[in-house]
């Protein structure tokens, strides 16, 4: 490869030109050295950033990669800063030399220029020293290369969708676990380590994301907290990175959207006291006052003007009242409340089970594989029967499965109940990967273990699915079995058992030709610091993640009909990283493993 070396040999390089040529050569080698540094930076970026596939908020394992990438970028940035500092030191040194020469000349101009060597040096300085200096100043190779390389990989780092996803996760956690805005902003979450506190600006940015998504409820909560912190920061002498009129402007409109007109007017008055010429605030004040007067008129007893229902004798609600009631019910329907209560572990939500129906014992199930090392079985719920297995996976197996699955994790999808197409959904935030038994003996060993524990045939079971949950990762209430009339087409029946799997809907398993999901086996591959429970919303059951354990249940009754009491959900992860794996077992091959019962309820 030709690098364009500067030649400094031969008669043409004699004398002063030799000094200039050497300088050119030194400059060339400096440029070459800087370019080599930037090349290393590009390689470093490609190694670190290319591992991130986008949508990093949906799996914590991707966010871990982002942390390491950020560390590598900071190292590269330090190199760039060092190069720039060295360049500036050279410029400063050259400037001092020139300044010294200029002072000597200025002190006695006539005498200085009277010497022919000084006159020559003055001319030479503008053709050599000043040219060299300007070249050093103009040269921005490190900056250009750094910006070019970092821009090239920006698509692999967190973007606006990740910010929205992370914000939605924080707000989801706030609602599900009833976290106070003030404590959450201070990093105070019960059962977890306290982290850094958010600043007024960070609270405002969080609220503004909600505001831009027209989530005025959360916008008002967080911008109010931002304003409170702004005032505290101002009192302590710290200069906040916020403009008070901007905060008040957002608070006023958000309060109005939430129906708090008095607060909206109060915030607007405060804004106008700070900035009397604020045009939007003046217009808003007129509008808010008009809305308040109209509201007061509407809230007056309707008396003779009210429409009375002939049958009930009650006042008929207006269209506005009906729409408001519908909006409130959309978020507070019974299952939603039950789901969140179970996630929190509220005593009233958890069903009290007769302990005489529960068992904790060693089991070999008459299987030779389990005679010497029996299963540690706990029946933790009676109907549906939830069986909890301890120490079904060891740390080595878990680490291997995670290592095998991590590079292929993709955002988890749901099946549209109408179209049958797979698509993303906000009510399922995680990434998953499928691992085939042909890939390694260890995977085959895990499947064989499930077969021995459950007594079911796994030849028609789905591949092992590995899942990592993201920020506030969750999966709202769903069924694992397909709720369709033709679920048995294909010749293998419904799924007889489950060790955690994801719910599909219309014609979900026809292409497999193995029937419906008869059962689910769900493995917990990590401890979770807080949150992340598996809850069964119809019956009030709750299972907490414990590393190395698994929970097993039948999705179908012995008649082959779906057991709707198995409706379950993965609660949002409040703190920690949640890893699970599941095997969905299908009907085909279970004809003599799980025989029909005498009643439809079995």
C-alpha atoms as one frame of an Amber mdcrd trajectory, in Angstrom:
protein
   0.000   0.000   0.000   1.353   3.415  -0.922   1.147   5.995   1.867   2.686
   8.933  -0.029   5.908   9.242   1.969   7.688  12.611   1.925  11.180  12.210
   0.459  13.911  14.249   2.157  17.062  13.110   0.357  19.020  14.546  -2.572
  20.535  17.929  -3.351  17.168  19.679  -3.482  16.738  19.100   0.258  19.915
  20.827   1.342  19.943  23.753   3.737  16.808  25.286   5.205  14.568  23.273
   2.915  15.747  20.147   4.736  14.331  21.528   7.987  10.984  22.240   6.322
  10.917  18.791   4.737  11.533  17.159   8.085   8.637  19.092   9.515   6.417
  17.886   6.699   7.511  14.324   7.365   6.824  14.716  11.093   3.396  16.107
  10.284   2.749  13.144   7.976   3.652  10.619  10.664   1.478  12.451  13.183
  -1.458  12.254  10.768  -0.759   8.573  10.158  -0.648   7.918  13.922  -3.927
   9.788  14.457  -5.583   7.881  11.621  -4.448   4.595  13.152  -6.040   5.630
  16.435  -9.293   6.445  14.650  -9.144   3.097  12.835  -8.870   1.343  16.198
 -11.825   3.424  17.386 -13.886   2.308  14.380 -13.079  -1.356  15.096 -13.899
  -0.826  18.754 -17.234   0.719  17.870 -18.067  -2.056  15.439 -17.363  -4.723
  18.063 -19.307  -2.999  20.817 -22.208  -1.368  19.059 -23.046  -3.974  16.445
 -24.122  -6.330  19.207 -27.050  -4.071  19.999 -29.997  -4.785  17.715 -32.227
  -1.852  18.542 -35.311  -1.783  20.785 -32.937  -2.190  23.710 -35.628  -1.376
  26.258 -37.367  -4.715  25.583 -34.564  -6.842  27.107 -32.133  -6.004  29.905
 -29.428  -8.128  28.306 -29.288  -5.585  25.453 -29.056  -2.711  27.903 -26.096
  -4.484  29.534 -24.356  -4.396  26.135 -25.135  -0.685  25.875 -23.370  -0.072
  29.211 -20.202  -1.800  27.990 -20.433   0.011  24.662 -20.693   3.327  26.461
 -17.559   2.456  28.455 -15.683   1.648  25.241 -16.863   4.889  23.665 -15.641
   6.836  26.688 -12.241   5.180  26.333 -12.133   6.189  22.683 -13.246   9.694
  23.623 -10.386   9.908  26.132  -7.943   9.053  23.324  -9.468  11.755  21.144
  -9.214  14.309  23.976  -5.589  13.345  24.571  -4.785  13.851  20.878  -6.502
  17.224  20.864  -4.701  18.301  24.032  -1.348  17.313  22.517  -2.227  19.241
  19.358  -3.207  22.317  21.385   0.006  22.069  23.408   2.002  22.148  20.175
  -0.016  25.157  18.998   0.529  26.935  22.329   4.247  26.172  22.215   4.539
  27.494  18.664   2.523  30.581  19.628   4.907  31.331  22.493   7.898  31.156
  20.174   6.228  33.493  17.683   5.111  35.836  20.471   8.677  36.025  21.787
  10.006  36.858  18.317   7.317  39.484  17.784   8.047  41.186  21.119  11.727
  41.363  20.263  10.888  42.932  16.911   8.366  45.396  18.349  10.739  46.598
  21.069  12.998  48.249  18.473  11.561  47.839  15.000  14.158  49.888  13.141
  17.121  48.214  14.786  15.538  44.760  14.413  14.829  45.082  10.691  18.179
  46.708  10.145  19.783  43.312  10.483  19.369  41.317   7.239  19.006  37.957
   9.039  16.100  39.310  11.116  14.399  40.611   7.973  14.797  37.183   6.375
  13.438  35.415   9.470  10.392  37.691   9.547   9.530  36.840   5.948  10.266
  33.166   6.563   7.947  33.041   9.586   4.919  33.930   7.477   5.736  31.313
   4.871   6.760  28.491   7.214   5.949  28.906  10.927   2.597  30.586  10.426
   1.649  28.170   7.664   2.518  25.225   9.916   0.513  26.770  12.745  -2.528
  27.331  10.572  -2.309  23.761   9.289  -2.358  22.473  12.852  -5.368  24.652
  13.616  -7.234  23.635  10.464  -6.487  19.948  10.874  -9.585  18.291  12.396
  -8.936  14.685  11.412  -9.624  13.190  14.860 -12.874  15.117  15.235 -14.135
  14.306  11.743 -13.289  10.620  12.046 -14.814  10.343  15.511 -18.075  11.992
  14.483 -18.279   9.960  11.298 -17.779   6.674  13.114 -20.114   7.445  15.987
 -22.840   8.569  13.567 -22.422   5.377  11.591 -23.353   3.275  14.629 -26.085
   5.445  16.115 -28.754   3.188  14.663 -27.553   0.440  17.014 -27.807   2.537
  20.167 -30.928   3.616  22.097 -33.236   5.875  20.101 -36.510   7.732  20.546
 -38.521   4.515  20.618 -36.330   3.251  23.445 -36.869   6.478  25.365 -40.628
   6.143  24.937 -40.451   2.480  25.927 -38.343   3.197  29.011 -40.694   6.009
  30.032 -43.757   3.795  29.545 -42.061   1.111  31.658 -41.400   3.525  34.508
 -44.994   4.746  34.434 -46.270   1.143  34.254 -44.274   0.269  37.349 -45.584
   3.365  39.089 -49.191   2.366  38.425 -48.886  -1.379  39.015 -47.019  -1.122
  42.305 -48.624   2.158  43.447 -45.313   4.000  43.729 -45.367   7.618  44.832
 -43.895   9.994  42.273 -41.676  11.692  44.850 -40.181   8.409  46.111 -39.758
   6.970  42.629 -37.960  10.130  41.506 -35.675   9.751  44.530 -34.899   6.143
  43.622 -36.707   4.839  46.713 -38.383   1.542  45.813 -39.237  -0.816  48.643
 -37.193  -4.008  48.501 -34.494  -2.539  46.258 -31.292  -0.574  46.677 -31.696
   3.185  46.558 -30.180   4.647  43.397 -29.434   8.196  42.264 -32.160  10.796
  42.519 -33.644  12.434  39.420 -33.072  16.144  38.895 -35.827  18.637  38.130
 -34.838  18.544  34.463 -34.979  14.726  34.315 -38.416  14.674  35.951 -39.570
  17.273  33.469 -38.228  15.297  30.496 -40.028  12.196  31.735 -43.245  14.169
  32.115 -42.809  15.741  28.702 -42.559  12.319  27.028 -45.894  11.414  28.643
 -47.271  14.834  27.637 -46.309  14.317  23.991 -48.070  10.946  24.061 -51.186
  12.686  25.413 -50.847  10.881  28.746 -51.811  13.948  30.734 -52.336  12.024
  33.970 -48.681  11.022  34.254 -47.491  14.247  32.623 -49.079  16.263  35.420
 -47.613  14.003  38.118 -44.064  14.254  36.842 -44.042  17.903  35.796 -45.469
  18.785  39.218 -42.571  16.867  40.790 -40.173  18.649  38.424 -41.527  22.021
  39.590 -41.162  21.027  43.242 -37.554  19.980  42.660 -36.914  23.135  40.631
 -37.943  25.241  43.604 -35.770  23.209  45.988 -32.764  23.401  43.685 -33.215
  27.164  43.400 -33.289  27.549  47.204 -30.055  25.595  47.661 -28.199  27.896
  45.295 -27.967  25.324  42.545 -28.809  26.790  39.150 -31.518  24.529  37.658
 -31.277  23.611  33.987 -34.886  24.662  33.558 -36.925  27.730  32.808 -39.706
  28.313  35.382 -42.165  29.815  32.849 -41.725  26.691  30.693 -42.617  24.439
  33.638 -45.657  26.540  34.508 -46.806  26.563  30.888 -46.768  22.755  30.712
 -48.339  22.399  34.157 -51.172  24.751  33.303 -52.191  22.970  30.130 -51.732
  19.494  31.623 -53.917  20.476  34.580 -56.552  21.790  32.188 -56.548  18.527
  30.218 -57.063  16.621  33.461 -60.016  18.836  34.402 -58.213  20.822  37.142
 -59.200  24.248  35.850 -58.510  26.080  39.113 -54.941  24.761  39.119 -54.535
  25.644  35.437 -55.552  29.238  36.168 -53.265  29.418  39.233 -50.241  28.211
  37.240 -51.069  30.625  34.413 -51.310  33.562  36.823 -47.910  32.617  38.239
 -46.458  32.447  34.722 -47.845  35.891  33.836 -46.382  37.368  37.010 -42.954
  36.229  35.781 -43.529  37.116  32.138 -46.457  39.531  31.611 -45.852  39.535
  27.841 -46.214  35.753  27.456 -48.754  35.635  24.589 -49.793  31.995  24.970
 -50.310  32.412  28.693 -52.528  35.468  28.136 -54.646  33.617  25.607 -54.797
  30.521  27.807 -55.965  32.601  30.760 -58.949  33.854  28.746 -59.711  30.338
  27.522 -59.404  28.742  30.986 -61.694  31.350  32.533 -64.267  30.745  29.825
 -64.070  26.967  30.376 -64.444  27.442  34.126 -67.613  29.522  33.705 -69.049
  26.921  31.326 -68.186  24.129  33.756 -69.928  25.922  36.634 -73.060  26.297
  34.523 -73.018  22.586  33.610 -72.488  21.510  37.218 -75.560  23.381  38.435
 -78.512  21.099  39.247 -80.331  20.446  35.997 -83.735  20.494  37.686 -86.579
  20.769  35.179 -84.128  20.768  32.246 -82.842  17.282  33.119 -84.058  14.308
  31.118 -85.671  11.600  33.262 -85.603   7.891  32.391 -89.219   6.686  32.299
 -88.325   3.191  33.541 -85.846   3.967  36.339 -86.936   7.475  37.230 -83.251
   8.540  37.299 -81.637  11.477  35.509 -80.293  10.406  32.110 -76.553  10.947
  31.817 -75.259  13.279  29.128 -73.032  12.001  26.312 -70.031  13.688  27.940
 -70.736  11.935  31.255 -71.069   8.579  29.502 -67.771   9.018  27.627 -65.961
   9.991  30.825 -67.378   6.965  32.637 -66.330   4.696  29.773 -62.793   6.088
  29.801 -62.480   5.483  33.545 -63.763   1.916  33.239 -61.355   1.107  30.411
 -58.434   1.182  32.814 -60.138  -0.026  35.971 -61.904  -3.160  34.785 -61.954
  -5.967  37.411 -59.249  -8.178  35.877 -56.871  -5.249  35.610 -57.338  -4.468
  39.282 -56.943  -8.140  40.200 -53.803  -8.438  38.064 -52.131  -5.427  39.679
 -53.214  -6.466  43.185 -51.695  -9.922  42.659 -48.487  -8.380  41.336 -48.229
  -6.346  44.535 -49.155  -9.377  46.659 -52.142  -7.664  48.275 -53.570 -10.068
  50.887 -57.133  -9.648  49.655 -56.182 -10.645  46.110 -54.397 -13.879  47.014
 -56.640 -16.890  47.441 -56.260 -18.730  50.735 -55.767 -22.395  49.856 -56.617
 -25.300  52.153 -53.161 -26.533  53.106 -54.465 -30.084  53.375 -54.679 -30.064
  49.572 -51.063 -28.994  49.160 -48.065 -31.299  49.264 -44.291 -31.060  49.430
 -42.480 -34.311  48.673 -39.786 -36.167  46.763 -41.168 -37.944  43.697 -39.692
 -40.488  41.302 -42.966 -41.105  39.372 -41.798 -44.704  38.802 -39.243 -43.397
  36.334 -35.761 -44.995  36.552 -34.128 -41.650  35.854 -35.528 -40.271  39.137
 -34.912 -43.176  41.527 -31.564 -41.891  42.765 -32.278 -38.172  42.316 -36.028
 -37.675  42.764 -37.924 -34.542  41.827 -38.474 -31.985  44.588 -42.203 -31.465
  44.036 -44.417 -28.883  45.711 -48.113 -28.590  44.899 -48.603 -24.877  45.531
 -52.171 -24.464  44.239 -55.091 -26.862  43.973 -57.207 -25.694  41.005 -55.644
 -25.325  38.561 -53.039 -27.675  39.952 -49.734 -25.800  39.984 -46.688 -27.970
  40.602 -43.492 -26.221  41.651 -40.182 -28.050  41.093 -37.087 -26.976  42.996
 -33.529 -27.388  41.675 -34.688 -28.617  38.294 -31.888 -26.602  36.638 -28.395
 -25.921  37.973 -26.311 -22.776  37.527 -24.126 -24.324  34.831 -27.133 -25.312
  32.732 -28.720 -21.890  33.157 -25.532 -20.073  32.120 -25.212 -22.282  29.032
 -28.824 -21.752  27.924 -28.534 -17.982  28.374 -25.255 -17.881  26.467 -26.742
 -19.925  23.646 -29.890 -17.806  23.377 -28.534 -14.274  23.941 -27.157 -13.566
  20.429 -30.475 -14.455  18.785 -32.925 -12.680  21.098 -35.664 -10.854  19.183
 -38.549  -8.785  20.483 -41.394 -11.090  21.509 -44.605 -10.957  19.486 -48.250
 -11.829  19.972 -50.650 -13.302  17.452 -53.445 -11.022  16.325 -56.675 -12.823
  17.239 -58.371 -11.580  14.050 -55.665 -11.739  11.376 -53.495 -14.456  12.881
 -50.398 -12.338  12.112 -47.543 -11.936  14.586 -47.065  -8.379  15.792 -45.546
  -6.319  18.602 -47.702  -5.224  21.534 -47.160  -2.859  24.462 -48.661  -5.444
  26.809 -45.783  -7.823  26.115 -42.330  -6.350  26.686 -39.555  -8.919  26.380
 -37.212 -10.596  23.903 -37.200 -14.286  23.152 -35.218 -16.909  21.271 -35.924
 -20.506  20.327 -33.371 -23.217  21.065 -33.636 -26.591  19.337 -32.734 -29.859
  21.047 -30.455 -30.745  18.114 -28.138 -27.898  19.066 -26.661 -29.494  22.172
 -26.895 -32.520  24.433 -27.662 -30.251  27.394 -30.879 -29.040  25.741 -31.890
 -32.643  25.080 -31.140 -33.426  28.723 -33.455 -30.648  29.920 -36.279 -31.880
  27.694 -35.768 -35.466  28.875 -35.961 -34.216  32.471 -39.287 -32.503  31.776
 -40.579 -35.715  30.212 -39.546 -37.703  33.299 -41.095 -35.172  35.717 -44.411
 -34.787  33.875 -44.882 -38.246  32.388 -45.758 -36.628  29.049 -44.391 -37.190
  25.574 -42.113 -34.370  24.393 -41.556 -35.461  20.783 -44.392 -33.135  19.724
 -43.511 -30.328  22.170 -42.297 -26.967  20.940 -38.634 -25.952  21.087 -37.278
 -24.443  24.275 -38.134 -20.743  24.339 -35.772 -18.466  26.273 -37.032 -15.052
  27.363 -35.383 -11.990  28.867 -37.633  -9.184  30.121 -36.773  -5.536  29.535
 -37.305  -2.361  31.565 -40.525  -2.979  33.479 -40.868  -6.118  31.315 -44.241
  -7.844  31.543 -46.856  -9.901  29.731 -50.438  -9.045  30.619 -53.148 -11.723
  31.257 -53.370 -14.351  28.521 -53.921 -18.045  27.837 -51.295 -20.463  26.579
 -53.802 -22.618  24.699 -55.567 -21.676  21.474 -59.207 -20.761  22.023 -60.572
 -21.937  18.690 -63.088 -24.562  17.686 -60.709 -26.235  15.240 -57.772 -26.384
  17.629 -57.526 -30.153  17.257 -57.044 -30.209  13.490 -53.700 -31.650  12.565
 -54.054 -34.924  14.390 -52.179 -34.398  17.645 -54.780 -32.877  19.940 -54.617
 -29.920  22.291 -51.677 -29.008  24.567 -51.951 -31.248  27.568 -49.453 -29.500
  29.844 -47.501 -26.269  30.203 -44.076 -25.259  31.511 -44.420 -21.535  30.718
 -45.263 -20.654  27.179 -46.751 -17.687  25.389 -50.358 -17.515  24.289 -51.252
 -17.616  20.643 -54.792 -17.299  19.333 -56.679 -18.102  16.132 -55.395 -21.255
  14.387 -52.142 -20.755  16.266 -50.893 -24.341  16.089 -52.399 -25.719  12.878
 -49.094 -25.489  11.036 -47.433 -27.633  13.707 -49.882 -30.475  13.242 -49.590
 -31.419  16.905 -52.829 -30.102  18.362 -53.297 -27.560  21.088 -50.960 -26.819
  23.968 -51.915 -29.301  26.630 -49.452 -28.141  29.270 -46.801 -25.564  30.136
 -43.460 -25.916  31.887 -41.959 -22.598  32.930 -38.364 -22.421  34.140 -37.087
 -19.499  36.218 -33.451 -18.846  35.299 -32.795 -15.865  37.573 -33.773 -14.451
  40.921 -35.625 -11.151  40.645 -34.971  -8.461  43.221 -38.538  -7.114  43.127
 -41.611  -7.768  40.990 -41.732 -10.208  38.084 -44.166 -12.705  39.650 -46.297
 -15.090  37.590 -49.932 -14.585  38.592 -53.136 -16.430  37.745 -55.757 -13.714
  37.658 -58.959 -15.797  37.705 -58.032 -17.859  40.748 -55.760 -15.558  42.791
 -52.543 -17.602  42.590 -49.040 -16.124  42.593 -45.619 -17.665  41.910 -42.413
 -15.767  42.715 -39.358 -16.311  40.469 -36.624 -18.404  42.087 -33.522 -19.319
  40.109 -33.329 -22.973  39.139 -37.021 -23.755  39.724 -39.942 -24.454  37.413
 -43.732 -24.383  37.601 -45.918 -26.805  35.655 -49.626 -26.781  34.872 -52.131
 -28.283  32.453 -53.743 -25.817  30.042 -56.428 -28.289  28.973 -58.830 -30.391
  30.921 -58.874 -34.151  30.319 -61.741 -33.606  27.890 -59.417 -31.546  25.699
 -61.277 -28.307  26.438 -59.316 -25.270  27.568 -59.105 -24.589  31.304 -59.919
 -20.893  31.538 -58.717 -20.811  35.132 -55.162 -20.981  33.760 -55.326 -17.364
  32.544 -52.047 -15.932  33.786 -49.658 -13.008  33.441 -46.034 -12.023  33.976
 -45.933  -9.036  36.334 -43.679  -6.063  35.509 -40.094  -6.476  36.694 -39.628
  -3.784  39.311 -35.929  -4.381  39.908 -33.512  -6.947  38.546 -33.226  -8.988
  35.361 -35.775 -11.733  34.734 -34.845 -14.744  32.610 -37.290 -17.572  31.969
 -37.493 -20.532  29.610 -40.557 -22.502  28.666 -41.608 -25.676  26.933 -45.121
 -25.966  25.570 -46.284 -29.554  25.397 -48.852 -30.518  22.762 -51.696 -33.026
  22.626 -50.337 -35.404  20.014 -48.665 -38.374  21.669 -50.429 -37.919  25.033
 -53.397 -40.218  24.258 -52.143 -42.897  26.660 -50.151 -40.558  28.882 -53.145
 -38.532  30.064 -56.390 -40.386  29.545 -59.844 -38.851  29.384 -61.719 -38.233
  32.623 -65.219 -39.148  33.717 -66.448 -35.555  33.844 -65.927 -32.390  31.799
 -64.449 -30.575  34.811 -61.516 -32.982  35.249
